[in-house]
Amino acid sequence: MWTDPRDETAAAAVAHRDAPVGDSLDPDLVAALLELGDAEFFAELVDDFVTSTRAYLGELDSALAAGDAEAAYKAAHTMKSSAANMGAVAFSELCRSIEAAGRAGDIGSLGGVVERLEREFERVRADLAAAAAEAAT
């Protein structure tokens, strides 16, 4: 049975499209977020996530520069949880490794991990923006 695509909810549109939401995101979690509200609500979630994550990345950089393992732990912990909620699984896992190093007081070896985290954040940001744009159509 044919249905007018304008009648689909934003979540259904993303969940059933041919292209994936982006390989940095869990499509089921993104679809679940879209089901919580409309495309505008999802776009607000994305904006809040991007803004807060940028701030926490700055805090992480400052903590590492100062050798403050506790502050690094706290920034990574917060990013880990919010990334998981947004469907950014690989980003969340990188945060988990930084969190563990901060908890153990072993932040000296995190340079490469933090660079990977920043690259992964850019992938997540782009994929979430694309999902938000797709949901708005």
C-alpha positions as CSV (number, residue, x, y, z in Angstrom):
1,M,0.0,0.0,0.0
2,W,1.4,3.4,-1.0
3,T,1.5,6.1,1.6
4,D,2.3,9.7,1.1
5,P,5.8,10.3,2.4
6,R,4.6,13.6,3.9
7,D,2.5,11.5,6.3
8,E,5.5,9.7,7.8
9,T,6.7,10.8,11.1
10,A,10.3,12.1,11.3
11,A,11.3,8.9,13.1
12,A,9.8,6.7,10.4
13,A,11.5,8.7,7.7
14,V,14.9,8.2,9.2
15,A,14.4,4.6,10.2
16,H,13.2,3.6,6.7
17,R,15.4,5.6,4.4
18,D,17.8,3.8,2.2
19,A,21.0,5.5,3.4
20,P,22.1,4.9,7.0
21,V,22.1,7.8,9.4
22,G,25.9,7.8,9.4
23,D,28.3,5.2,10.5
24,S,29.1,7.1,13.7
25,L,25.5,6.7,15.0
26,D,23.3,3.8,16.1
27,P,20.3,4.2,13.8
28,D,17.9,2.6,16.3
29,L,18.8,5.1,19.0
30,V,18.5,8.0,16.5
31,A,15.0,6.7,15.5
32,A,14.1,6.4,19.2
33,L,15.1,10.0,19.8
34,L,13.1,11.1,16.8
35,E,10.0,9.3,18.2
36,L,10.2,11.5,21.4
37,G,9.2,14.5,19.4
38,D,9.2,16.2,16.1
39,A,12.2,17.1,13.9
40,E,12.5,20.5,15.6
41,F,12.9,18.8,19.0
42,F,15.5,16.4,17.6
43,A,17.4,19.4,16.1
44,E,17.4,21.1,19.5
45,L,18.8,17.9,21.1
46,V,21.5,17.8,18.5
47,D,22.4,21.5,19.1
48,D,22.5,21.0,22.8
49,F,24.7,17.9,22.5
50,V,27.1,19.6,20.1
51,T,27.4,22.8,22.3
52,S,27.9,20.9,25.5
53,T,30.3,18.4,24.0
54,R,32.4,21.2,22.6
55,A,32.6,22.7,26.1
56,Y,33.5,19.4,27.7
57,L,36.2,18.8,25.0
58,G,37.6,22.2,26.1
59,E,37.5,21.1,29.7
60,L,39.2,17.9,28.8
61,D,42.0,19.7,27.0
62,S,42.5,22.0,29.9
63,A,42.5,19.2,32.4
64,L,45.1,17.2,30.4
65,A,47.3,20.3,30.0
66,A,47.1,20.8,33.7
67,G,47.6,17.2,34.6
68,D,44.3,17.1,36.4
69,A,43.1,13.5,36.2
70,E,40.0,14.2,38.2
71,A,38.8,16.9,35.9
72,A,39.6,14.7,32.9
73,Y,37.6,11.9,34.4
74,K,34.6,14.2,35.0
75,A,34.6,15.7,31.5
76,A,34.9,12.2,29.9
77,H,32.2,10.7,32.1
78,T,29.7,13.4,31.1
79,M,30.5,13.1,27.4
80,K,30.3,9.3,27.6
81,S,26.8,9.4,28.9
82,S,25.4,12.1,26.7
83,A,27.1,10.5,23.6
84,A,25.5,7.1,24.4
85,N,22.1,8.8,24.7
86,M,22.6,10.4,21.3
87,G,23.6,7.1,19.7
88,A,27.2,8.0,19.3
89,V,28.5,4.6,20.4
90,A,32.2,4.8,19.3
91,F,32.5,8.3,20.7
92,S,31.0,7.1,24.0
93,E,33.5,4.2,24.1
94,L,36.5,6.5,23.5
95,C,35.2,8.7,26.4
96,R,35.0,5.5,28.5
97,S,38.7,4.8,28.0
98,I,39.6,8.4,28.9
99,E,37.3,8.2,31.9
100,A,39.0,5.0,33.1
101,A,42.5,6.6,32.7
102,G,41.4,9.7,34.6
103,R,39.9,7.5,37.4
104,A,43.2,5.7,37.6
105,G,45.2,8.9,37.5
106,D,47.0,7.8,34.3
107,I,46.3,10.6,31.9
108,G,49.8,10.8,30.5
109,S,49.1,8.3,27.7
110,L,45.9,9.9,26.4
111,G,47.3,12.1,23.6
112,G,46.4,9.8,20.8
113,V,43.0,8.9,22.3
114,V,42.0,12.5,22.7
115,E,42.9,13.2,19.1
116,R,40.8,10.2,18.0
117,L,38.0,11.5,20.3
118,E,38.1,14.9,18.6
119,R,38.0,13.3,15.1
120,E,35.1,11.1,16.1
121,F,33.2,14.1,17.5
122,E,33.4,15.8,14.1
123,R,32.0,12.6,12.5
124,V,29.2,12.4,15.1
125,R,28.4,16.1,14.7
126,A,28.2,15.8,10.9
127,D,26.1,12.6,11.1
128,L,23.7,14.2,13.6
129,A,23.4,17.3,11.5
130,A,22.5,15.1,8.5
131,A,20.0,13.1,10.5
132,A,18.4,16.3,11.7
133,A,18.2,17.7,8.2
134,E,16.8,14.5,6.9
135,A,14.1,14.4,9.6
136,A,13.1,18.0,8.8
137,T,12.3,17.1,5.2
